[in-house]
Amino acid sequence: MPTKRLPLVLAMLSLFLLMAAVVAQAQPCVVTASVPANRAQGVDPKLAYIEVSFNQDMTPGRWSWVTNPKLGAFPVVAGKPVFVDGRTCRLPVKLAPGVTYAVGINTEGYGNFRALAAPGTPCAPYQIIFTTGN
């Protein structure tokens, strides 16, 4: 008798796992971490990049690193942005000591950071504000 229920149990388990995967992909794309961290103080001005990590795999070759002069300076860009893995994008920069920087992700009407699972929908905006040490 128990072996007759095994196919039904396996089918239900498969359906549950499929539904969980669909729900996970339907979650909004958001920044989960940044280097430097938002609101960081005393950041080493020799830091050679700004980095953001997302909660989902990203569409490669698309990004929106955005300036906001009202919140801080935008760093000098020292190269082309690159995805170091499926979820993390790095912007090469040159920083100066004692400066407050503001770097937007998909802000101010720009929305090129997009998840592979939802290429038609921009990731949520995010703002990194930090100050370098002297």
C-alpha positions, 0 to 999 in steps of 0.5 A: 500500500505505501508504495502506491502512494510514492508517485503521488508524494513525489508529484506533490513534492515536485509541484511544491519545489516548482512553485517555490522556484517561481515565487523566488524568481518573482521577488523584486530585484534588490541590492543586498550589499555594497562596497563600501557599505552605505553610510560608511565613514573613513573609507580608504581613498585607495579603494579602487572600486565600488561594488553592488551585489543583488539578490538575483542573477543579473542581466550581464552588460547592463548597469546604471551607476547614477550621479546625484550631486545633491547628496555627494560627489560622483567618483572619477570612473577608472574603467568599464563596469564589470560583473565579477559573478552573476550577482555582483557588479564592480565599478572601477573608480579613483577616490579622493581623501575627505570627500562625501560620495553618492552613487545611485543604482537605478536612480533618477530615471535610470533602470538598466540593472535588471535580473535575468528572471525579469529582464523587463523590470528594473531592480529597485533603486538604491543609493550608496553614500559614503565619506573617505578618510584623510 
